[in-house]
Structures are given as structure tokens and as C-alpha cells.
Amino acid sequence: MPETKEEKKTEFVNEWTAKIKSGIEFRKKYSSKNSWKEYRKMYRGQWADGVVPVNKMFSFGRLLVPRVYFRSPRISVTATRPDLVPHARVVESIDNMLIRETLLKETLKASIPDSFLCGVGPIKLGYDSEFGYLPDHEVLPGETATQVSNKDAERIEYHPGIKPGMPWALRVRPEDVVVPWGSGDQWSLPWVAQRILRPLDDIKQDAKYENTKDLQGTRTSDFGEDNVLQMDLFSSPNSSDKVGRYSELWEIRDYRSKQIIVICENEVLLAVDDALQIGGLPWEFLMFNPDPEYFWAIPDAVILEPQQKELNETRTQISQHRAIALLKFLYKKGSIDPTELQKALSGVVGIAAGVEGDEPITNVLQTIQPHIPPDLYKEIAAILNDMRESLGVSANEESSFSRQQGKTATESMIVSQAFEQRVDERRDIMADVLTRIVRKWNQFLFSFWTEEKVVQVTGIQGEPVWVKFTGDQLKGEYFLNVDAESGQPISRVLKYQMGKDLMDTFGGDELIDQVLLRQMVLENYSVIDPRADRLLRVPPMGIPSEIAANRQPTPIRGGGGGKGSGGGRQGSSPEKPEEFDSFKQRFRVAQESK
């Protein structure tokens, strides 16, 4: 007898429920999941009462962030064939624009503590919609309407880094990610499941989902104890008010079937072809210490935890010794009047206190000498050294001077080089993650940007050019080499220095627009005096050669600007961009003329 539709749905849900439960057990057994909450408490400085901490879990974790992430991440794209140079320039401009606009830098920074504390920093990639891009829901080329309610057009997605028709990357909590039992690494995952907590009303108003009518906004699925949530934190006090309630979704990216599947309260809300599975699953994982056998990597925190607890215990013991070792006095009762005793304990210089009886003074009042075992301080130094050795960090790298004297410059250099090598390895891992994210982004753009876009790129002679293109014209990611680098943050001081360097280098150059060059230099002084840009006086017909000769080492002839407008190729602007085919043709002619 053929199965009914309801029976097929039940079987489908049960199958995925079993897979996810198995993945949860795999995570519990082969990761440090049971300690992640404790590690985060240490990082936050949440210690038990009576503990005097020396929070190296926090200081080492914070030391890692500026050493590993890219302050101003940039992507350089290099073509492997001469005819693809213009493609590479356009793609490079697009990629660096996306890095700025999509808050990718913040995503990468947030993933570093995840890798430090939990071993794995999951990063989810997407396009257009936070909860799945479905081309069937397009309202404009490459853009869908699933970010807003299908009832009253109010927003149902809220992340500022996710914009219609744009790729994105978000940090996901390691607890919310499940991979198949026995997974050995991130390169061979047949599926990845993510737990999502989302307002019930938003789910019901999302046009992508089906079968939402009977959802209650409560956890009714049974995936294991790791899945239990404190729903009272998210639910309305009034159980009949479903507007303030949340539901638990399981979003599954299945590489075998190329589908995106969403299950909630034993209902299948979505099971369609996944448009984002282009060259793999839309996931990346930041792992600094990969496990040799299992997917779940080794956190730095699990290595530091024993020493952190030992360090806190030793520091607490020192505090307790100090408390009981404060200056104290013993006196024999009846041998000294309370008033006289107060004189003896006062801070007045030269005061005299009288004692009674025939007892020797030493028997009447005795001082207890304070004492703190010095070995405790040696123990702290040994523990700190063990922790630094575990991470490959020297005392100087922690922004403090080493207590050991007599180190030669050669020894210091060797220690510094060893540290830099370990940090460079982590920076290289971060660069690989950034590169893979951008590569997948490019595949999204090549596939979904069917409408013409405009971007400013660097032309043949280094001039800025506005170019019009479509994703299909750029398709062919195979010819690109994508390298991550850390660009220098642009400050006003840097702009001034660059302007001065440009003036020194190109002042009087016949191929450089001298008027525009001076405008760029004078703009750097506008913060001091807004009249600075008015210092340059240009006649309507341009600068006469005799005047230019008096101002510059060589006369100005040509230079491209004439009236000082600059801005790149004549006729190229955001309103009148150059066609991509024309841009390619000019590159081809320039290459053939060499």
C-alpha cells in the first residue's frame, strides 16, 4: 500500500531527527561541549564567591584577537591570464566593497573567541535573506521579498549586515551547529544543521515557509538534552499571546540532495533546492587547533583551564594568608586597662600606656609577626610560565617585562620569532577563512547578479573608472587568485602624508593632472581651516603654461584635467558608466601596444 503524504512527512522528520540527535551525541562525546559554559564564565570573570582570580583566560583570549584578525581586511585579485586582467580588477573592487558593507570584519572578530573557548568558530554564509535565498521569490533580479512580512510589509529580518541582493557572513554559536556523527573535518561534511530561535510571528509571516498554521511557539521536538532551552526567557507571560513567543527551527543544508530543509515542531516548513550550494555548503569554520581525528577542534581554553584554576587557588591562598598575617597583638587580661590599651594601639607618636601588676612587659603585650609563605609567589610564576608555554606567549608579548634578568638580545629575538611563527600560523588560518568566504561570495554574484551593476575600478593608467557589468560577464572564478591582506587604516595623518608624498613624486609630471593633485593636498588642511581648498585659483581656460612654469619644476602640458575636474576616464561616472566590454577592449589594446 503506498504511503500517504502525512506518513512520508513523518518518516522524513523522524529520519532527520535521528541524524541530528546522533550528531548531538557526537558533539557531546568528542568535543569539550560540557565545559563551554564554564569557559565563557571564566572569560567573563564570573567566579565563585571567595575566589581571588588572576583572569588569564580573558587576557590570553584578548591578546589573541588583535594578533590574528585583520584591522582593515582587503582582498587582492590576480588574473592568471592576460585577457582576464579587467575581470580581476572589477571583482577586486566588488569584493572589497562587500567586505566593508557586510560587516565581515566584525564577523571574523566574533569568531576568534569562539575558536579560543570552544575550538570551532562557525560562520554561516548566505545571500539576500538570513533564512534562505529562494530565487522563486524574486521581486527584482537577485532580490527577494522574504525579508519583510507577507501581511503588513514590516521587517522580519533585522541584521544590519544582511541587505537585499547582497551576500553576507554571520557568526553562529558553536552550540547551535550539529554535524554528522563521525565527521573528521570540515571538508567532507554531507550536511550541517543549525538551531535557530526565531519569533513565532516572524515565522508565520515568512513567505518561504509552509505548514506554519499550527505552530505553537514551544519546543515540541525531541533532539536530546543539549537542545533544551529556557523558553520562559523568550515566551510571553501570557501563554495565549503568541506574538511574543519564539519557536525553535532546525535548518539543514544537505549536500547530498542539494536541498535546504527547515523543520519546526515536527513540521517541514521548507524542503527545496538550495541555490547557495555552489561549490560546497555555505559554511566556514575557524579552527586554530584542529583535532587529528574528529571535526570538533581543541579549544585553547581546555589547555589553560587546569592552570587557571591552580592560579586562582594559589592567589586566593595568598589573600587568605595576608588576611590572617596582618599585625596583631596578644595581651594578658587584667594587666592593662582598656583605656591604656587603646593608647597602645593608637597611631599617636610618643604616647605612653601604663600596665598593672608585676608581670614583665613582654608578658603583658605581645606582637604577632606577619608572614606570607614566599613559595606561593614562586608557584604563581611557575603557573604563569606553564600557561605562556601552552600558548607560545612570552611575558613581553603580554605587554609586560619578564622578571628574569640577563636575557641577551639574541635570546629575546629567538623567543619573539617563535611567538610570531605561532601567531602567523593563526593569521594564515584566518586569511584562508576570509579567502574562502570571498570565493563563495563571488560564486553567488556570478550566479545571481543578472541585472547590471556599477562599480568604480582602477583603469589602465591607474585612473578611477566607473564600469557597468553583470555577474555573468565576470563568471569564471577559476582564473582568480584571492589573497587576504591587512590594509592600513586610513587616518587624517596618513592622508596628509600620502598627499605630501604624491606632491613630491608627481609635482610637475606632464602625465598627472596638477590641478587635481593640488586639490587633493589642500583637502587635508580643511579640518584646520575650511578656506584651504580656496587657495587654488584656476582660470576658466586652465593654468597658462607660463604660470605653471613658475610654480613647478617643469611646465604643465596636458595632465588630463584641464579644468581640475579629474575623476578618471572622460565620460565615466556613476550616472554614465563605461560598458564592461568597452573596458575589456581598452585593456586588450593597451596590452597589444606594449
Secondary structure in CASP SS format (residue, H / E / C, confidence):
PFRMAT SS
TARGET T0000
AUTHOR 0000-0000-0000
METHOD secondary structure of the structure
MODEL  1
M C 1.00
P C 1.00
E C 1.00
T C 1.00
K H 1.00
E H 1.00
E H 1.00
K H 1.00
K H 1.00
T H 1.00
E H 1.00
F H 1.00
V H 1.00
N H 1.00
E H 1.00
W H 1.00
T H 1.00
A H 1.00
K H 1.00
I H 1.00
K H 1.00
S H 1.00
G H 1.00
I H 1.00
E H 1.00
F H 1.00
R H 1.00
K H 1.00
K H 1.00
Y H 1.00
S C 1.00
S C 1.00
K H 1.00
N H 1.00
S H 1.00
W H 1.00
K H 1.00
E H 1.00
Y H 1.00
R H 1.00
K H 1.00
M H 1.00
Y H 1.00
R H 1.00
G C 1.00
Q C 1.00
W C 1.00
A C 1.00
D C 1.00
G C 1.00
V C 1.00
V C 1.00
P C 1.00
V C 1.00
N C 1.00
K H 1.00
M H 1.00
F H 1.00
S H 1.00
F H 1.00
G H 1.00
R H 1.00
L H 1.00
L H 1.00
V H 1.00
P H 1.00
R H 1.00
V H 1.00
Y C 1.00
F C 1.00
R C 1.00
S C 1.00
P E 1.00
R E 1.00
I E 1.00
S E 1.00
V E 1.00
T E 1.00
A E 1.00
T C 1.00
R C 1.00
P H 1.00
D H 1.00
L H 1.00
V H 1.00
P H 1.00
H H 1.00
A H 1.00
R H 1.00
V H 1.00
V H 1.00
E H 1.00
S H 1.00
I H 1.00
D H 1.00
N H 1.00
M H 1.00
L H 1.00
I H 1.00
R H 1.00
E H 1.00
T C 1.00
L C 1.00
L H 1.00
K H 1.00
E H 1.00
T H 1.00
L H 1.00
K H 1.00
A H 1.00
S H 1.00
I H 1.00
P H 1.00
D H 1.00
S H 1.00
F H 1.00
L H 1.00
C H 1.00
G C 1.00
V C 1.00
G E 1.00
P E 1.00
I E 1.00
K E 1.00
L E 1.00
G E 1.00
Y E 1.00
D C 1.00
S C 1.00
E C 1.00
F C 1.00
G C 1.00
Y C 1.00
L C 1.00
P H 1.00
D H 1.00
H H 1.00
E E 1.00
V E 1.00
L E 1.00
P C 1.00
G C 1.00
E E 1.00
T E 1.00
A C 1.00
T C 1.00
Q C 1.00
V E 1.00
S C 1.00
N C 1.00
K C 1.00
D C 1.00
A C 1.00
E C 1.00
R E 1.00
I C 1.00
E C 1.00
Y C 1.00
H C 1.00
P C 1.00
G C 1.00
I C 1.00
K C 1.00
P C 1.00
G C 1.00
M C 1.00
P E 1.00
W E 1.00
A E 1.00
L E 1.00
R E 1.00
V C 1.00
R C 1.00
P H 1.00
E H 1.00
D H 1.00
V E 1.00
V E 1.00
V C 1.00
P C 1.00
W C 1.00
G C 1.00
S C 1.00
G C 1.00
D C 1.00
Q H 1.00
W H 1.00
S H 1.00
L C 1.00
P C 1.00
W E 1.00
V E 1.00
A E 1.00
Q E 1.00
R E 1.00
I E 1.00
L E 1.00
R E 1.00
P E 1.00
L H 1.00
D H 1.00
D H 1.00
I H 1.00
K H 1.00
Q H 1.00
D C 1.00
A C 1.00
K C 1.00
Y C 1.00
E C 1.00
N C 1.00
T C 1.00
K C 1.00
D C 1.00
L C 1.00
Q C 1.00
G C 1.00
T C 1.00
R C 1.00
T C 1.00
S C 1.00
D C 1.00
F C 1.00
G C 1.00
E H 1.00
D H 1.00
N H 1.00
V C 1.00
L C 1.00
Q C 1.00
M H 1.00
D H 1.00
L H 1.00
F C 1.00
S C 1.00
S C 1.00
P C 1.00
N C 1.00
S C 1.00
S C 1.00
D C 1.00
K C 1.00
V C 1.00
G C 1.00
R C 1.00
Y E 1.00
S E 1.00
E E 1.00
L E 1.00
W E 1.00
E E 1.00
I E 1.00
R E 1.00
D E 1.00
Y C 1.00
R C 1.00
S C 1.00
K C 1.00
Q E 1.00
I E 1.00
I E 1.00
V E 1.00
I E 1.00
C E 1.00
E C 1.00
N C 1.00
E E 1.00
V E 1.00
L E 1.00
L E 1.00
A E 1.00
V E 1.00
D E 1.00
D C 1.00
A C 1.00
L C 1.00
Q C 1.00
I C 1.00
G C 1.00
G C 1.00
L C 1.00
P C 1.00
W E 1.00
E E 1.00
F E 1.00
L E 1.00
M C 1.00
F C 1.00
N C 1.00
P C 1.00
D C 1.00
P C 1.00
E C 1.00
Y C 1.00
F C 1.00
W C 1.00
A C 1.00
I C 1.00
P C 1.00
D H 1.00
A H 1.00
V H 1.00
I H 1.00
L H 1.00
E H 1.00
P H 1.00
Q H 1.00
Q H 1.00
K H 1.00
E H 1.00
L H 1.00
N H 1.00
E H 1.00
T H 1.00
R H 1.00
T H 1.00
Q H 1.00
I H 1.00
S H 1.00
Q H 1.00
H H 1.00
R H 1.00
A H 1.00
I H 1.00
A C 1.00
L C 1.00
L C 1.00
K E 1.00
F E 1.00
L E 1.00
Y E 1.00
K C 1.00
K C 1.00
G C 1.00
S C 1.00
I C 1.00
D C 1.00
P H 1.00
T H 1.00
E H 1.00
L H 1.00
Q H 1.00
K H 1.00
A H 1.00
L H 1.00
S C 1.00
G C 1.00
V C 1.00
V C 1.00
G C 1.00
I C 1.00
A C 1.00
A C 1.00
G C 1.00
V C 1.00
E C 1.00
G C 1.00
D C 1.00
E C 1.00
P C 1.00
I H 1.00
T H 1.00
N H 1.00
V H 1.00
L E 1.00
Q E 1.00
T E 1.00
I E 1.00
Q C 1.00
P C 1.00
H C 1.00
I C 1.00
P C 1.00
P C 1.00
D H 1.00
L H 1.00
Y H 1.00
K H 1.00
E H 1.00
I H 1.00
A H 1.00
A H 1.00
I H 1.00
L H 1.00
N H 1.00
D H 1.00
M H 1.00
R H 1.00
E H 1.00
S H 1.00
L H 1.00
G C 1.00
V C 1.00
S C 1.00
A C 1.00
N H 1.00
E H 1.00
E H 1.00
S C 1.00
S C 1.00
F C 1.00
S C 1.00
R C 1.00
Q C 1.00
Q C 1.00
G C 1.00
K C 1.00
T C 1.00
A H 1.00
T H 1.00
E H 1.00
S H 1.00
M H 1.00
I H 1.00
V H 1.00
S H 1.00
Q H 1.00
A H 1.00
F H 1.00
E H 1.00
Q H 1.00
R H 1.00
V H 1.00
D H 1.00
E H 1.00
R H 1.00
R H 1.00
D H 1.00
I H 1.00
M H 1.00
A H 1.00
D H 1.00
V H 1.00
L H 1.00
T H 1.00
R H 1.00
I H 1.00
V H 1.00
R H 1.00
K H 1.00
W H 1.00
N H 1.00
Q H 1.00
F H 1.00
L H 1.00
F H 1.00
S H 1.00
F H 1.00
W C 1.00
T C 1.00
E C 1.00
E C 1.00
K E 1.00
V E 1.00
V E 1.00
Q E 1.00
V E 1.00
T E 1.00
G C 1.00
I C 1.00
Q C 1.00
G C 1.00
E C 1.00
P E 1.00
V E 1.00
W E 1.00
V E 1.00
K E 1.00
F E 1.00
T C 1.00
G H 1.00
D H 1.00
Q H 1.00
L H 1.00
K C 1.00
G C 1.00
E H 1.00
Y H 1.00
F H 1.00
L E 1.00
N E 1.00
V E 1.00
D E 1.00
A E 1.00
E E 1.00
S E 1.00
G C 1.00
Q C 1.00
P C 1.00
I C 1.00
S C 1.00
R H 1.00
V H 1.00
L H 1.00
K H 1.00
Y H 1.00
Q H 1.00
M H 1.00
G H 1.00
K H 1.00
D H 1.00
L H 1.00
M H 1.00
D H 1.00
T H 1.00
F H 1.00
G C 1.00
G C 1.00
D C 1.00
E C 1.00
L C 1.00
I C 1.00
D C 1.00
Q H 1.00
V H 1.00
L H 1.00
L H 1.00
R H 1.00
Q H 1.00
M H 1.00
V H 1.00
L H 1.00
E H 1.00
N C 1.00
Y C 1.00
S C 1.00
V C 1.00
I C 1.00
D C 1.00
P C 1.00
R C 1.00
A H 1.00
D H 1.00
R H 1.00
L C 1.00
L C 1.00
R C 1.00
V C 1.00
P C 1.00
P C 1.00
M C 1.00
G C 1.00
I C 1.00
P C 1.00
S H 1.00
E H 1.00
I H 1.00
A H 1.00
A H 1.00
N H 1.00
R H 1.00
Q C 1.00
P C 1.00
T C 1.00
P C 1.00
I C 1.00
R C 1.00
G C 1.00
G C 1.00
G C 1.00
G C 1.00
G C 1.00
K C 1.00
G C 1.00
S C 1.00
G C 1.00
G C 1.00
G C 1.00
R C 1.00
Q C 1.00
G C 1.00
S C 1.00
S C 1.00
P C 1.00
E C 1.00
K C 1.00
P C 1.00
E E 1.00
E E 1.00
F H 1.00
D H 1.00
S H 1.00
F H 1.00
K H 1.00
Q H 1.00
R H 1.00
F H 1.00
R H 1.00
V H 1.00
A H 1.00
Q H 1.00
E H 1.00
S H 1.00
K C 1.00
END
